[in-house]
Each structure stands twice: as C-alpha cells, then as structure tokens.
Amino acid sequence: MSTKLWGGRFSKEVDASITGWTESVTIDSKMVVEDIWGSMAHVSMLGVKGIIPPKDAAAILSKLLEFQDGYVAGSWQLQLEREDVHMNVEARLIDALSIDVGGKMHTGRSRNDQVVLDSKLYTRRRLLELRERLLPVIETLLERAGGMTEDVMSSYTHVQHAQPISVAYWLSHYAAVFLRDLDRLKRAYDLTDENPLGSGAIAGTSFPIDRELTKDLLGFQKVHEHGLDATSARDFMLEVLSASAILSTTASRLAEEFIFWSSYEFRTLTLDDGFAMGSSMMPQKKNPGTVELIRGRSGRMSGLLMAGLTMMKGLPSGYNRDFHEEKEILWEALDLINRLVEILPPLIKSTTINKERMAELSYGNFSTATELANYLVRSHNVSFRQSHHIVGSLVGELSRRGENFSNFAACIDHLKKNNIHAREEEVKQVLDPQQVMLSYKSLGGTGPEAVRSMLEKFKKACEAHRRHLEDDQRRVASAYEACRTIARQASSVKSAADLERLVQTSPPKGFVGSARSEGQH
C-alpha cells in the first residue's frame, strides 16, 4: 500500500528511482509562504460557508500561521519524501491536528488549482519587485537627459553616422522603450492577478464555495472564472517570460552601446571603475565585463521564453505534470531579470558621458548631409531626389580625398557647379551639427523644445505607473495581513458567524467588504 496522502488507489510505494525525478520540493521551497497563505484563505472561506466546522477551521488557521512563521524563521523545512509543498504542509497539519481535523483543509480543492494559485502568488510578488526596480531605471535616464538637451552627438544607422541629435534625445529614447517594458510588465501582472482557487481539479466543485471571498483574501483583482481554463492555462507564464525577455533585450541593446562607446575608438562614454573589470595578464585593461554580462544573459532570457513556449505547444487541455517545469522556467527568469534591472540605475548614473568627444565626432563624418539636401529643397526649389544626388556626390568627392564638410570652399564650389548659388552664411548654418540639431522642432524630433516636451510626458507616465504599482502593492499587502490576522485571532471563533465577522473586520478594517463593493479593477 502507498503511504502518500493520495495513495489509496495504489498497491505500492512510488519507486525510489524516480523520487529525485518527480519531486517538486526543491523548487517549491521558494513559495512556501504563498502556499500557506492560499490555504489560510481557502480554510477561512470553508469555515465561513459552513463547509467545514468553524472550530476545525479555527484550529487549522492557527496551525497554518504557526507553520508560516516557523518556516520564515527557519525552524522547519520541506521534506523530500513528501513530494511537494502542498503535501508537506498538509501532512504536517495532519500530524499536528489529526486526519479528522487537518484532513479537512483540502476540502473542495485540488492540487491542480492549488499549484497554479501558488505560482501566481509567487510570480505576482516578483513582478511587483521588478516593476519597482524598473521605475528608477527610467527616472535615472530622464534625470540625466534633462541637462543635455542642447549637447550634440551623432546618431547612427547601420553603425554609420546618420544625423546630429542631442545627448538627451539618445538617453530619452531608452526611457521610452523601458516605459513600454513597464507597460508590458503591468499587463503581465494583471493577467497573473486572477484567482484560480476554487476551480478544483478541472470542473469546479459541488461544495457551495465563495471564490469572490478567496479572491479578496488573496488580494487578486478578479476571479479566473472558467475552471478548465484556470487549471490548464499558463499564458500568464508566457506573458511574464515574453515581457522579461523583451526587457532583457532592451537592456542588451543599451549594454551594446555602452560597450562600444567606452572603447578607445569611440571614447564617448567612460565606465566608472566600480562597473569595470581588469585583466589577469594585461595591466592596462579596463573591461566592460559587467555590461557584457547584461548582453550575454539576454540570450538566457530568450531561451527561457522559448522553453516556456515549447513546453506549452503540445499540451492537451486540463492539468498536466509538464506544468512542473513552469516553476523551474519562471523562477529562473524572474530571478535573472530582477538581478539585471537592479544594476541599471547605478550603471547609468555613474557612467561619464564625454560630451566634447560626442560633439567632435558629430562634425567629422557628414552628419549634416541630410539637412544640406533639405536646404536645397527649401531655399533653392530643387527636388529632394535631385538634392540627394547633389549632396551625395559632394560627400563622395570629399570622402575620396579624405576630407569632410570642414572644407567649406569645396562645398560652395560643388554647389556652384550644380548651378546653385547659395549664401555662405546659410550653408555654414546647415553644415553645423549643433545648429541642425537645434532646428529639428517637429513633434518627436531632437530639438530641445521637442525633447523637453517628451521628457515631461515620460515623467508623467512614470508617476502614473508608480500610482498603479502602489495600488497593487497595497492591495496585496492588505490581503496578506488580513489573512494572518484572521489566523491570529482564530482561537476566538466558536461559530461560522464568528468567523465571518472576523473575516469582515480584520485589519485593514473593511478590506474584504470594500474590495467586493468596489468591484473588479
């Protein structure tokens, strides 16, 4: 006979050879607090609805609080032979209270809805951390950009000089991308923030459960209503992995520019010594090792997304044990992306931007060629395609001689050969990268006014994100404390009415009732 809690159907124990292959204890150890919180909410609901005796619910709640505090304090650990966190907690509860009392905790619940609940609770916590860490990245970029709206540099396409832009324009474009990363993380959070508890194994339950109550006690925004969908869907995992992989790609692109631009050939950035590494052999080296790891580890993030997609692509509906891998993949991704984002603000803040070198490079390689063509269109009634050819041939002629637009006489002479008699002061103006950059005033352009307008919009977007984040943090923290307060005061419960009053009045006062009256966010 099997001694597993689910072993009634089996004639023997699980073969010892597969214990290490099938166990979930190692990965589940990260979400013990979440698992016990979910059980607190479930048992509170069972007692309020009279599904189990309120006295038994109270005893279970008190013991669960003891388990949670004890685990955090390190007084007990999960046991490998008990398979996963769910069986560990339930077996421990039965050992403490007997099967007649502790065995009632799992009423109306399956590990199928329990495991996805725990995954969502843990993922939600790590997403809150990630969103909180990403905001300072954007704020640091905006802060540095604010003082550089009139400092000129060359932009690049195909890693070749393109047009003159401001340093603020370059910095703020990363702020814009990271803001979209933050949008994606918020959407992934909202999709994760749906209560699957009460779905049972697949089809719900015949017990009169209250899924809205457990939604409130767990701080979810809404119920994931369809039981089959809730237990078999892992698209919340894919959304988190996708958002994290895209965020990591954004950081990798920033890292790539930091790496190349801090080289001797560019010298437009200087990494702080605290973010660089040396060579064991070459004493002169100052390597961008920290930043290279941002670039290198983005490949791991992309691989984790692919692992999640591949895991899901062939699964039939309903719960499948393949879903164990969801935790392995997701936990690694959330650890990695949180570690990455945490280092970005001090990296960005400490890096020296060599504005003089940036300005010098912007003058050296025809970055104002487009504006010279625009000038011919605007002031000499030449079609743009013809202007493009005239300026292109000038650039070709100068570059073959190893010269640039600083040979002003050659520029004027070339225009005259094409029957364009331009005023010298006007041509000098359109060949000056600083003046060209200042003149680009169109919406979204690099001119100071346009950039300052975007910086203000980005700052307001950050403020809105911070308000949303604080709302989400408060809702989760309030629900967690409400459950712990219910468990802490459960010894006073004598009836279902007592337990219901305790649920309704647990600090923060009226949380459950007010959450339900406000509806879904």
C-alpha positions in Angstrom: 0.0 0.0 0.0 1.1 3.5 -0.7 1.5 5.9 2.3 1.1 9.0 0.2 -1.9 11.2 1.1 -3.3 10.4 -2.4 -2.2 6.7 -2.2 -5.5 4.9 -1.7 -5.7 3.8 -5.3 -2.1 2.4 -5.3 -0.8 -1.0 -4.2 2.8 0.0 -3.6 5.1 3.0 -2.8 6.5 5.2 -5.6 9.6 3.6 -6.9 12.7 5.0 -5.2 14.4 5.5 -8.5 12.0 8.2 -9.6 11.9 10.2 -6.4 14.5 12.7 -7.5 13.0 12.9 -10.9 9.5 13.8 -9.8 10.0 15.8 -6.6 9.0 19.5 -6.5 10.3 20.3 -3.0 13.5 22.0 -4.3 11.7 24.5 -6.5 8.6 24.7 -4.2 10.8 25.9 -1.3 10.6 29.4 -2.7 6.8 29.6 -2.4 6.0 28.1 1.0 4.8 31.4 2.4 2.5 31.7 -0.6 1.2 28.2 -0.3 0.3 28.6 3.3 -1.4 32.0 2.6 -3.5 30.3 -0.1 -4.6 27.6 2.5 -5.4 30.3 5.0 -7.8 32.0 2.5 -9.3 28.6 1.5 -9.9 27.4 5.1 -11.3 30.8 6.1 -13.8 30.5 3.2 -14.7 26.9 4.1 -15.4 27.9 7.7 -17.5 31.0 6.7 -19.6 28.9 4.3 -20.1 26.1 6.9 -18.4 23.6 4.6 -16.2 22.5 7.5 -16.9 23.2 11.2 -15.8 26.6 12.2 -14.0 25.2 15.2 -11.9 23.0 12.9 -11.3 25.9 10.6 -10.0 27.9 13.5 -7.7 25.2 14.6 -6.3 24.8 11.1 -5.8 28.5 10.7 -3.9 28.8 13.9 -1.7 26.0 13.0 -1.1 27.4 9.5 0.0 30.7 11.0 2.4 28.8 13.2 3.8 26.9 10.2 4.2 30.1 8.2 6.1 31.9 10.9 8.2 28.8 11.6 9.2 28.4 8.0 10.3 32.0 7.7 12.2 31.7 11.0 13.9 28.5 9.6 12.5 26.1 12.3 11.3 23.6 9.7 12.0 22.6 6.1 10.2 20.8 3.4 10.8 17.0 3.3 11.8 15.4 0.0 9.8 12.3 0.6 6.6 14.4 0.8 6.9 15.3 -2.8 5.9 19.0 -2.9 5.0 21.9 -0.8 1.3 21.1 -0.8 1.7 17.6 0.5 4.3 18.8 3.0 2.0 21.3 4.6 -1.0 19.1 4.6 0.9 16.1 6.1 2.4 18.4 8.7 -1.0 19.7 9.5 -2.5 16.2 9.9 0.5 15.2 12.1 -0.3 18.2 14.3 -4.1 18.1 14.4 -5.1 14.5 13.3 -6.6 13.5 10.0 -10.1 14.2 11.4 -9.3 17.9 11.6 -6.2 18.6 9.5 -7.6 16.3 6.7 -10.4 18.8 6.2 -8.2 21.6 4.8 -8.2 20.2 1.3 -12.0 20.0 1.0 -13.2 21.4 -2.3 -9.7 21.9 -3.6 -7.2 20.1 -5.8 -3.5 20.4 -6.3 -4.5 21.4 -9.8 -5.9 24.8 -8.7 -3.5 25.0 -5.7 -0.3 24.8 -7.7 -1.4 27.4 -10.2 -2.5 29.6 -7.3 0.9 29.3 -5.6 2.7 30.1 -8.9 0.6 33.2 -9.4 1.1 34.4 -5.9 4.8 34.0 -6.1 5.0 35.4 -9.7 2.9 38.4 -8.6 5.3 39.2 -5.8 8.4 39.0 -8.0 6.6 41.2 -10.7 5.9 43.8 -8.0 9.6 43.8 -7.2 10.5 44.0 -10.9 8.2 46.9 -11.6 9.5 48.8 -8.6 13.1 48.3 -9.8 12.4 49.3 -13.3 11.0 52.7 -12.5 14.3 54.1 -11.2 16.0 53.0 -14.5 13.6 55.3 -16.4 13.9 58.1 -13.9 17.7 58.0 -14.0 17.7 58.2 -17.8 15.3 61.2 -17.6 17.3 62.9 -14.9 20.5 62.6 -17.0 18.7 63.7 -20.2 17.3 66.8 -18.6 20.6 68.6 -18.5 21.7 67.6 -22.0 19.0 68.9 -24.4 21.5 71.1 -26.3 24.5 68.9 -26.3 25.1 67.4 -29.8 26.2 64.0 -30.8 25.9 61.9 -34.0 23.2 59.3 -34.2 23.8 56.0 -36.0 22.1 53.8 -38.6 23.8 50.6 -39.7 26.5 51.6 -37.2 27.4 54.6 -39.5 26.9 58.3 -38.7 23.4 59.4 -39.5 22.2 62.8 -38.3 23.1 65.1 -35.4 20.9 64.6 -32.3 21.1 65.8 -28.7 22.5 63.6 -26.0 19.2 63.9 -24.2 17.5 62.5 -27.3 19.6 59.4 -27.2 19.1 58.9 -23.4 15.4 59.6 -23.5 14.8 57.1 -26.3 15.8 54.3 -23.9 13.4 55.8 -21.3 10.7 55.5 -23.9 11.5 51.8 -24.6 11.7 51.0 -20.9 8.4 52.6 -20.3 6.9 50.2 -22.8 8.6 47.4 -21.0 6.9 48.7 -17.9 3.6 48.7 -19.7 4.1 45.0 -20.7 5.0 44.1 -17.1 1.8 45.7 -15.9 -0.2 43.8 -18.4 1.5 40.6 -17.5 0.8 41.4 -13.8 -2.9 42.0 -14.4 -3.2 38.7 -16.3 -1.4 36.9 -13.5 -3.5 38.7 -10.9 -6.6 36.5 -11.3 -7.8 34.0 -8.7 -7.8 30.3 -9.9 -8.6 28.9 -6.4 -12.0 27.1 -6.5 -11.5 25.6 -9.9 -10.9 22.3 -8.3 -9.2 19.6 -10.3 -10.8 20.9 -13.6 -14.6 21.3 -13.2 -15.2 23.2 -10.0 -16.9 21.5 -7.0 -20.3 20.6 -5.6 -19.5 22.4 -2.4 -21.0 25.9 -2.0 -17.7 27.7 -2.1 -17.2 31.5 -2.4 -14.5 32.3 -4.9 -15.1 36.1 -4.6 -14.2 35.8 -0.9 -10.9 33.9 -1.6 -10.2 36.5 -4.3 -10.4 39.3 -1.7 -8.4 37.4 0.9 -5.6 36.8 -1.6 -5.6 40.3 -3.0 -6.5 39.4 -6.5 -8.1 41.9 -8.8 -10.6 39.4 -10.1 -11.6 35.7 -10.3 -10.3 33.5 -13.1 -13.7 32.1 -13.6 -13.5 29.2 -16.1 -12.3 26.2 -14.1 -10.8 24.2 -17.0 -9.1 27.3 -18.3 -7.8 28.3 -14.9 -6.2 25.0 -14.2 -4.8 24.3 -17.6 -3.8 27.8 -18.8 -0.2 29.1 -18.4 -0.4 32.0 -20.7 0.3 34.2 -17.7 3.7 32.5 -17.6 4.3 33.2 -21.3 3.3 36.8 -20.8 5.8 37.2 -18.0 8.5 35.4 -19.9 7.8 37.5 -23.0 7.8 40.8 -21.1 11.0 39.8 -19.3 12.8 38.7 -22.5 11.9 41.9 -24.3 13.0 43.9 -21.3 16.3 42.0 -21.2 16.7 42.7 -25.0 16.2 46.4 -24.3 18.9 46.3 -21.7 21.2 44.3 -24.0 20.9 47.0 -26.7 21.8 49.6 -24.1 24.7 47.5 -23.0 26.0 47.1 -26.6 26.3 50.8 -27.0 27.9 51.2 -23.6 30.5 48.5 -24.6 31.4 50.0 -27.9 31.2 53.6 -26.9 33.5 53.1 -24.0 36.2 51.7 -26.3 39.3 53.8 -27.3 38.0 54.1 -30.8 34.8 55.8 -29.7 35.7 57.3 -26.2 32.2 58.8 -26.0 31.4 57.0 -22.7 33.7 56.2 -19.7 32.5 53.5 -17.4 33.0 54.1 -13.7 35.8 51.9 -12.3 33.3 50.3 -10.0 31.5 48.8 -13.0 34.6 47.6 -14.9 36.9 44.7 -14.6 40.6 44.1 -15.2 42.7 41.5 -16.9 44.8 38.8 -15.2 47.6 39.4 -17.7 47.3 42.8 -19.3 47.7 45.5 -16.7 46.3 48.3 -18.9 42.9 46.7 -19.4 39.6 48.2 -18.2 37.0 45.7 -19.5 33.2 46.4 -19.5 32.6 42.9 -18.0 29.6 43.9 -16.0 27.9 45.3 -19.1 28.9 42.4 -21.2 27.0 40.1 -18.8 23.9 42.2 -19.5 24.3 41.4 -23.2 25.3 37.8 -22.7 22.5 36.9 -20.2 19.8 38.3 -22.5 20.3 35.1 -24.5 19.4 33.1 -21.5 16.2 35.1 -21.1 15.3 34.5 -24.7 16.0 30.8 -24.2 13.7 30.7 -21.2 10.8 32.2 -23.2 11.4 29.6 -25.9 11.4 26.9 -23.2 8.0 28.0 -22.0 6.5 28.2 -25.4 7.9 24.8 -26.3 6.6 23.3 -23.1 3.1 24.5 -23.8 2.8 23.9 -27.5 1.8 20.2 -27.4 -0.2 20.0 -24.2 -3.9 19.0 -24.2 -6.4 20.8 -22.0 -6.5 20.1 -18.3 -3.7 19.8 -15.8 -0.5 18.0 -17.0 2.6 17.3 -14.9 4.6 19.1 -17.5 3.4 22.2 -15.7 6.0 21.5 -13.0 8.5 23.0 -15.5 6.6 26.2 -15.4 8.1 26.9 -12.0 11.6 25.9 -13.0 11.5 28.2 -16.0 9.6 31.1 -14.5 11.6 31.3 -11.2 14.9 31.4 -13.1 13.6 34.1 -15.4 12.3 36.2 -12.5 15.5 35.9 -10.6 17.6 36.8 -13.6 15.6 39.8 -14.7 15.3 41.2 -11.2 19.1 41.0 -10.8 19.6 42.6 -14.2 17.3 45.6 -13.6 18.7 46.3 -10.2 22.2 47.2 -11.5 21.0 49.5 -14.3 20.3 52.8 -12.3 23.8 52.9 -10.7 25.4 51.9 -14.0 23.6 54.7 -15.9 24.2 57.2 -13.2 27.9 56.6 -12.7 28.9 56.4 -16.4 30.6 59.6 -17.7 29.2 61.0 -20.9 32.0 62.6 -22.8 30.1 65.4 -24.4 33.1 67.1 -26.0 34.1 63.9 -27.8 30.5 63.3 -28.9 30.4 66.8 -30.4 33.8 66.3 -32.1 32.6 63.1 -33.8 29.4 64.7 -35.0 31.4 67.2 -37.0 33.7 64.7 -38.6 31.6 62.4 -40.9 28.9 64.3 -42.8 26.2 64.0 -40.2 24.6 67.2 -41.6 24.3 65.9 -45.2 20.5 65.4 -44.9 20.0 69.0 -43.8 22.1 70.3 -46.6 19.8 68.4 -49.0 16.7 69.8 -47.1 18.2 73.3 -47.5 18.4 72.9 -51.3 14.8 71.8 -51.4 13.6 74.6 -49.1 15.7 77.6 -50.3 16.6 76.7 -54.0 13.5 74.9 -55.2 15.4 71.7 -56.0 13.5 68.4 -55.8 14.6 66.3 -52.9 15.8 63.4 -55.1 17.9 65.8 -57.1 19.2 67.4 -53.9 20.0 64.0 -52.5 22.2 63.3 -55.6 24.0 66.7 -55.4 24.8 66.3 -51.7 25.7 62.6 -52.2 28.2 63.4 -55.0 29.7 66.1 -52.8 30.2 63.6 -49.9 31.7 61.1 -52.2 34.1 63.6 -53.7 35.2 64.8 -50.2 35.5 61.3 -48.7 37.7 60.1 -51.5 40.1 63.0 -50.8 40.0 62.2 -47.0 38.1 65.4 -46.3 34.8 66.4 -44.8 32.4 69.4 -44.7 35.1 71.4 -42.9 36.5 72.1 -46.4 33.8 74.8 -46.8 35.3 76.2 -50.1 34.9 72.8 -51.7 31.3 72.6 -50.6 30.4 76.0 -52.1 32.3 75.2 -55.3 30.4 71.9 -55.7 27.1 73.7 -55.3 28.1 76.3 -57.9 29.0 73.5 -60.4 25.4 72.4 -60.0 24.0 75.9 -60.7 23.2 76.6 -57.0 24.4 80.0 -55.8 23.9 79.7 -52.0 24.7 82.3 -49.4 27.8 81.2 -47.5 26.3 82.0 -44.0 23.3 79.9 -44.8 25.4 76.9 -45.9 27.6 77.2 -42.8 24.5 77.1 -40.7 23.2 73.9 -42.3 26.6 72.2 -42.1 26.9 72.9 -38.3 25.6 69.9 -36.4 24.8 71.9 -33.3 22.6 74.3 -35.3 21.0 71.4 -37.3 20.1 69.6 -34.1 18.6 72.7 -32.5 16.4 73.3 -35.6 14.6 69.9 -35.5 11.5 71.1 -33.8 8.9 68.7 -35.2 6.9 66.5 -32.8 9.2 63.8 -31.6 12.2 65.4 -33.0 15.6 66.1 -31.4 15.3 69.8 -30.9 15.4 71.0 -27.3 11.7 72.0 -27.1 10.5 68.7 -28.6 12.7 66.7 -26.3 11.7 68.7 -23.2 8.1 68.1 -24.1 8.7 64.3 -24.3 10.6 64.3 -21.1 7.6 65.8 -19.3 5.3 63.2 -20.8 7.7 60.4 -19.8 7.8 61.7 -16.2 4.0 61.8 -16.0 3.9 58.2 -17.4 6.3 57.2 -14.6 4.2 58.9 -12.0 1.1 57.1 -13.3 3.0 53.7 -13.2 4.1 54.4 -9.7 0.5 55.1 -8.6 -0.6 51.8 -10.2 2.2 50.0 -8.5 1.4 51.4 -5.1 -2.2 50.4 -5.6 -1.2 46.9 -6.4 1.2 46.7 -3.5 -1.3 48.0 -1.0 -4.0 45.5 -2.2 -1.6 42.5 -1.9 -0.1 43.6 1.5 -3.6 44.3 2.9 -4.9 40.9 1.9 -1.9 39.1 3.3 -2.1 40.9 6.6 -5.9 40.3 6.7 -5.4 36.5 6.3 -2.7 36.5 9.0 -4.9 38.5 11.4 -7.8 36.1 10.8 -5.5 33.2 11.6 -4.0 35.0 14.6 -7.5 35.6 16.1 -9.0 32.3 15.1 -8.9 30.8 18.6 -11.8 33.1 19.5 -14.1 31.5 16.8 -17.0 29.4 18.0 -19.3 29.6 15.0 -19.5 30.3 11.3 -20.9 33.7 12.2 -17.9 34.4 14.4 -15.5 33.5 11.6 -17.5 35.6 9.1 -17.3 38.6 11.5 -13.6 38.1 11.9 -13.1 38.0 8.1 -15.1 41.1 7.7 -13.4 43.1 10.4 -9.8 42.0 10.1 -7.3 44.9 9.5 -7.2 46.8 7.4 -10.8 47.3 8.5 -13.4 46.5 5.9 -10.8 45.4 3.3 -12.8 42.4 2.2 -16.1 44.1 2.1 -14.8 47.3 0.4 -13.0 45.3 -2.2 -16.1 43.4 -3.1 -18.3 46.5 -3.2 -15.8 48.4 -5.5 -15.9 45.5 -8.0 -13.1 44.5 -10.3 -10.4 47.0 -11.2 
